[in-house]
Amino acid sequence: MSISPTRISRRAESVAPFYAMEFAKHAAELQAAGHDVVKLSIGEPDFGAPPAFLAAVRELTDGRPLAYTDALGLPELRAAIADFHATHFGAQVPAERVVVTSGASAALLLACAALIDPGDEVLVADPSYPCNRQFAEGFGARVRLVPTTPATRFQLTADLVAETWGRDTRGVMIASPSNPTGTSVPHDELVQMCGQIGERGGWRIVDEIYLGLADDADGRGTRSILADDPDAIVVNSFSKYWGLTGWRLGWCVVPDDLVPVMERLAQNYYICPPTPSQLAALTCFTDETLVLAQARREEFRIRRDLVIDGLARIGLDVPVVPDGAFYVYIDVRSTGLTSWEFCARALHEAHVSLTPGKDFGHHTADDHIRLSYAASVDDLTEGIRRLGEFVSSLPTHGGR
């Protein structure tokens, strides 16, 4: 009996690969073949989970039952997150509006499911994190990528949103600080943009996953958009600030009327966030762990300076110096290579793994690559050295 091939949905067929993961896979293959590869392609802090979190995990594996929690998360964890917003981000958030999720990805999934109907237009910056728009498109949105430039720090502005807003526009997805550029929207500009969206009756999802790593640009402290726009939907995560990438825990803060909607969706999509991760995550809000997280934040600034200085030294242009996250967006036009060619050759010739701009949009995607400085100082130093040798070997830089 012949078996016909599985019919794949048009939705699944339309999803592009996540090229950062593809390059990471090729880097792993080179490593398995015995090559020493410097991995600067993935946004995963090298520090790992804080000691107090790991100690809590060990204690939790004593045979106790780890049953489902409430779909919205443990009440004590929701309260701790609300307090964190008040003390670190200047936003008073009721714990009842906090939804704990299986990573920030699940928060985006729930938000898109709650807000998007097929045919809705959603505005997203180009460049931007690719999975955000894939979530929106997965629920039938027409995502409109809005080209940005170094003049706007590769970010949307109130003027860009006003110019682009159309009859079918229903909302805007914003990330500040952003992946891949590491740049933030100035807070006052973000407030103006969100206010304008609200006046048009639109929703705004603000991805603040890297906010804990952002610079204090104006001396007023790092602030969430929730401090000025309590109706914004804000997404955050334990992955970047605390280094809990594999533990898959995040959260979102939503308006009161969305809470029961998010609860119903979470119940049906994944029941609840991982119980062990939630219980152990309570240690993230102790003085000991918060001091450690702040020290790691300062370490990322040291790494950023090392990378920015090193790239300038080897002749690679960074159009906008990042002020948050742990990414640098590099213009490689001076090399005579496209971003894809640069990343492919850097991986195979210099054994340095990077990410091409193709992951993050269309506008200038062929001109830019992303470097993640979530790696160690030793790896960053070695990676810059190898890239310097690679760049100097190119004809446009006087090499062979």
C-alpha positions in Angstrom: 0.0 0.0 0.0 1.4 3.4 -1.0 1.4 6.2 1.6 0.7 9.6 0.3 3.0 12.4 1.6 1.7 14.4 4.6 -0.1 17.5 3.6 1.6 20.5 5.2 -0.5 23.6 6.1 0.1 26.8 4.1 0.9 28.5 7.5 3.7 26.0 8.2 5.1 26.2 4.7 5.3 30.0 4.9 7.4 30.1 8.0 11.0 30.9 7.2 13.9 29.2 9.0 15.4 31.0 12.0 18.8 31.6 10.5 20.5 32.3 13.8 19.7 28.7 14.8 20.7 27.4 11.4 24.2 29.0 11.7 24.4 27.7 15.2 23.7 24.2 13.9 26.5 24.5 11.3 28.8 25.8 14.0 28.0 22.7 16.1 28.8 20.5 13.1 32.2 22.1 12.7 32.9 21.7 16.3 31.9 18.0 16.1 34.5 17.7 13.3 37.2 19.0 15.6 37.3 22.7 14.8 37.4 25.4 17.5 34.4 27.7 16.7 33.8 31.0 18.5 30.0 31.3 18.8 28.8 34.8 18.5 25.5 34.1 16.8 23.1 33.1 19.7 21.7 35.5 22.3 22.3 33.2 25.3 24.2 34.6 28.3 27.2 32.4 29.1 26.8 32.9 32.9 24.1 30.3 33.3 21.5 30.3 36.0 22.2 32.0 39.4 23.5 29.8 42.2 20.4 30.3 44.4 18.1 29.2 41.5 20.1 26.0 41.0 20.1 25.3 44.7 16.4 25.6 44.7 16.1 23.3 41.7 18.2 20.7 43.5 15.9 20.9 46.6 12.8 20.5 44.4 14.0 17.2 43.1 13.5 15.5 46.5 10.5 13.5 45.2 7.8 16.0 46.1 4.9 16.2 43.7 5.2 19.0 41.2 1.7 19.4 40.1 0.2 21.9 37.7 -0.1 25.4 39.0 -2.8 28.0 38.1 -2.7 28.8 34.3 -1.7 32.3 35.1 1.2 31.2 37.3 2.0 30.9 41.1 0.3 33.8 43.0 3.6 34.4 44.9 5.6 34.6 41.7 3.1 37.0 40.1 3.4 39.2 43.2 7.2 39.1 43.1 7.2 40.2 39.4 4.8 43.0 40.1 7.1 44.2 42.9 10.1 44.0 40.6 8.3 46.3 38.1 7.8 48.8 40.9 11.4 48.7 42.2 13.3 48.4 39.0 11.1 49.8 36.2 9.2 52.5 37.9 5.8 51.0 37.2 3.1 50.1 39.7 1.5 46.9 38.4 -1.2 44.9 40.2 -0.1 41.3 40.6 -3.5 40.3 39.2 -2.4 41.7 35.8 0.7 39.6 35.6 0.5 36.4 33.5 3.4 34.0 34.0 4.2 32.1 30.8 6.4 29.4 29.3 9.0 31.8 28.2 8.4 35.2 26.6 7.5 33.3 23.4 4.4 31.9 25.1 3.5 35.4 26.2 3.7 36.6 22.6 1.7 33.6 21.5 -1.1 34.4 24.0 -1.1 38.1 23.2 -1.3 37.5 19.5 -4.1 34.9 19.9 -6.0 37.4 22.1 -5.7 40.4 19.8 -5.4 39.4 16.2 -8.1 38.4 13.7 -7.3 37.2 10.1 -6.6 40.2 7.9 -5.6 42.6 10.6 -2.6 44.7 9.8 0.2 44.8 12.3 3.2 47.2 12.2 6.6 45.9 13.0 10.0 47.6 12.6 12.5 46.3 10.0 14.9 45.0 11.3 13.3 43.2 14.2 13.2 39.8 16.0 11.7 37.4 13.4 9.6 35.2 15.7 7.5 38.2 16.7 6.1 38.6 13.2 5.8 34.9 12.8 3.5 34.7 15.8 1.4 37.5 14.3 1.3 36.0 10.9 0.4 32.6 12.4 -2.9 34.1 13.6 -3.6 35.6 10.2 -2.2 39.1 10.5 -0.7 40.9 7.6 2.6 42.1 9.0 3.8 45.4 7.5 7.5 45.7 8.0 8.4 49.4 8.4 11.9 50.3 7.2 14.0 52.0 9.9 17.4 53.7 9.7 20.4 54.6 11.9 18.8 58.1 12.2 15.9 56.5 14.2 18.3 54.0 15.9 16.7 51.2 13.8 13.5 51.8 15.8 10.0 52.9 15.1 9.1 56.4 16.0 5.8 58.2 16.5 6.1 59.9 13.1 6.8 56.5 11.3 3.8 54.9 13.0 1.6 57.9 12.0 2.8 57.8 8.4 2.3 54.1 8.1 -1.0 53.6 9.9 -3.7 52.4 7.6 -7.3 51.5 7.5 -6.7 47.9 8.5 -4.0 48.6 11.1 -4.9 47.2 14.4 -1.7 47.2 16.4 2.0 47.6 16.7 4.7 45.3 18.0 7.7 47.2 19.5 10.9 45.9 21.1 13.0 48.2 23.3 15.8 47.4 23.6 15.8 45.5 20.3 17.1 42.3 19.0 19.1 42.5 16.6 20.3 46.0 17.0 20.6 46.4 20.8 19.1 49.8 20.5 16.2 51.4 22.6 13.4 53.8 21.7 14.0 56.9 23.9 11.4 56.7 26.7 9.6 59.9 25.9 9.4 58.9 22.2 8.0 55.5 23.2 5.3 57.2 25.4 4.3 59.5 22.5 4.2 56.5 20.1 2.1 54.4 22.4 -0.2 57.3 23.2 -0.8 57.9 19.5 -1.6 54.2 18.9 -4.0 54.2 21.8 -5.8 57.3 20.4 -6.3 55.4 17.2 -7.9 52.5 19.1 -4.9 50.2 18.5 -3.1 47.8 20.7 0.6 47.9 21.4 2.7 44.9 22.5 6.0 46.2 23.9 8.8 43.6 24.2 10.9 44.6 27.2 12.8 41.3 27.4 16.2 43.2 27.5 15.0 46.2 29.6 16.9 45.0 32.7 20.1 45.3 30.7 19.4 48.8 29.2 21.5 51.9 30.0 20.0 54.6 32.1 20.0 57.1 29.2 18.6 60.2 30.9 19.4 59.7 34.5 15.8 59.0 35.4 16.3 55.3 35.8 15.3 52.4 33.5 11.5 52.6 33.0 8.9 50.3 31.6 6.3 51.8 29.3 3.8 50.7 31.9 4.9 53.7 34.0 3.2 55.9 31.5 0.9 53.7 29.5 -0.8 51.1 31.8 -2.9 49.8 28.9 0.2 48.6 27.0 0.8 44.8 26.8 4.3 44.3 28.0 6.3 41.1 27.5 9.4 40.1 29.6 11.4 37.0 30.4 13.7 35.4 32.9 16.1 34.3 30.1 18.3 37.4 29.5 18.6 39.4 32.8 18.8 36.3 34.9 20.3 33.9 32.3 17.5 31.2 32.6 17.2 30.5 28.9 16.6 26.8 29.0 14.2 27.0 31.9 11.5 28.6 29.7 9.9 31.1 32.0 8.6 34.5 31.1 5.7 36.8 31.8 3.4 39.5 30.4 1.5 42.3 32.0 -1.9 42.9 30.4 -5.0 45.2 31.0 -7.6 43.9 33.4 -10.0 42.9 30.6 -7.4 40.7 29.0 -6.6 38.7 32.1 -9.5 36.1 31.8 -8.8 35.9 28.1 -5.2 35.0 28.6 -6.2 32.5 31.3 -8.5 30.7 29.0 -5.9 30.6 26.2 -3.1 29.4 28.5 -5.3 26.7 29.9 -5.9 25.4 26.4 -2.5 26.0 24.8 -0.2 24.6 27.5 -2.1 24.3 30.8 0.5 26.2 32.9 4.1 27.3 33.0 6.7 24.7 34.2 6.1 24.3 38.0 9.8 23.7 38.9 10.9 26.8 37.0 8.3 28.9 38.7 9.1 27.7 42.2 12.9 28.1 41.7 12.3 31.6 40.1 11.2 33.0 43.4 14.9 33.1 44.3 15.5 35.5 41.5 14.0 38.3 43.6 16.2 37.9 46.6 18.8 40.5 47.4 21.6 38.0 46.7 20.4 37.2 43.2 19.5 40.8 42.2 23.0 41.9 43.2 24.4 39.2 41.0 22.2 40.1 38.1 23.2 43.7 38.3 26.9 42.7 38.3 26.3 40.6 35.2 24.6 43.7 33.6 27.8 45.7 34.3 29.9 42.8 32.7 27.8 43.1 29.5 28.8 46.8 29.3 32.4 45.8 29.6 31.9 43.3 26.8 30.1 45.9 24.7 33.0 48.3 24.9 35.5 45.5 24.0 33.4 44.6 20.9 32.8 48.2 19.7 36.5 49.1 20.1 37.5 45.9 18.4 35.2 46.2 15.4 36.4 49.8 14.9 40.0 48.6 15.0 39.4 45.9 12.3 37.4 48.3 10.1 33.8 47.1 10.5 31.2 49.8 10.9 28.6 49.9 13.7 26.1 52.5 12.5 24.4 52.8 16.0 26.1 51.9 19.2 23.8 49.7 21.3 22.4 50.8 24.6 20.8 47.6 25.8 20.6 43.9 25.1 23.9 42.2 24.1 23.9 42.7 20.3 25.8 44.8 17.8 24.3 45.4 14.3 27.3 45.6 11.9 27.3 47.1 8.4 29.5 44.9 6.2 29.2 46.8 2.9 32.8 47.8 3.1 33.9 44.2 2.7 32.2 43.8 -0.7 30.3 40.8 0.7 26.6 40.4 1.4 25.7 39.7 5.0 25.0 36.0 4.1 28.3 35.7 2.3 30.1 37.3 5.2 28.6 35.0 7.8 29.1 31.9 5.7 32.7 32.7 5.0 33.5 33.9 8.5 32.1 30.6 9.8 34.0 28.3 7.4 37.2 30.3 7.0 37.6 32.0 10.5 35.4 29.6 12.5 33.4 32.5 13.9 29.6 32.1 14.0 27.5 35.2 13.4 23.9 35.9 12.1 23.0 37.4 8.8 20.6 40.3 8.5 18.2 38.1 6.5 16.8 36.8 9.9 15.6 40.2 10.8 13.8 41.7 7.9 14.3 42.9 4.3 15.4 46.6 4.4 19.2 46.6 4.4 19.2 42.9 5.4 21.9 42.2 2.9 24.1 44.8 4.4 24.1 43.9 8.1 25.1 41.1 10.4 24.4 40.6 14.1 27.0 39.8 16.6 26.0 38.6 20.1 28.4 39.6 22.9 26.7 37.3 25.4 29.9 35.2 25.1 32.9 35.3 27.4 35.5 38.0 27.2 38.0 35.4 26.0 35.7 34.3 23.2 34.9 37.8 22.2 38.6 38.8 22.1 39.5 35.7 20.0 36.5 36.2 17.8 37.4 39.8 17.0 41.0 38.7 16.3 39.8 36.0 13.8 37.4 38.4 12.2 40.2 41.0 11.8 42.3 38.4 10.0 39.4 37.4 7.8 38.5 41.0 6.9 42.1 41.9 6.1 42.3 39.0 3.7 39.4 40.4 1.6 40.3 42.3 -1.7 38.4 45.4 -0.6 40.6 45.6 2.5 43.9 45.2 0.7 44.2 41.5 1.0 44.7 38.8 -1.6 
